[in-house]
Amino acid sequence: PSICVLISGNGSNLQAMIDAIAAGKLEASIACVIANRADAYGLTRAKLADIPTHCLDHKAFDNRESYDQALMELIDQHQPDCIALAGFMRILTAEFVNHYAGRMFNIHPSLLPKYKGLHTHRQAIDNGDQEHGVSVHFVTPELDGGPVVIQSRVPVFADDTEEELAARVQEQERHIYPLVLQWFCKGRLVMSENAAIMDERRL
Ligand code: GRF
């Protein structure tokens, strides 16, 4: 099975996938990495791993629909089995999302349904939460609203800065995203209506 990874920045989750594939823990290949920003460091990570890359700059498009259409065409040239959003900082049209229904994932740094959207670490601290975390979920047209597959929890300490908390969360991210992709690539995980279902017969 092959995965297309969409990024906008550092690409630590992409790196975790590359490392998991090299370690035999993720039995898949990365068909391509696409970024919407030329300066995304993840593009360098992909090149170092000999993975095809594309930069599709949203600023070159008039509107969201035309960008998403071009993105879809680019992805489909590679015929991936699934799409992994990994720090891809764009809202996607329902048409795009529905085209990949049941085979597109996102990683979101909160214990969904808490804190959809941006600045999740800041909100957890400001609200005095004692725990925070990260979720991997199937993507549906509702932003950060698709069925959650797995979550990892971390403690929030009284004197945490946003950066310290983010680092603690990211340490978990690199474990859970490759795991979910492995489950999916092994055919053990499906999206049904509004739930993520593990097929026990294939465990
Ligand atoms: C991660 O914190 C992820 O949860 C969020 O964006 C960040 C991406 O980091 N969706 P990286 O580019 O994978 O390092």
Residues whose N, C-alpha, C, O or C-beta is under 5 A from the ligand:
A	BS01	GRF	G9 N10 G11 S12 N13 L14 A86 G87 I107 H108 P109
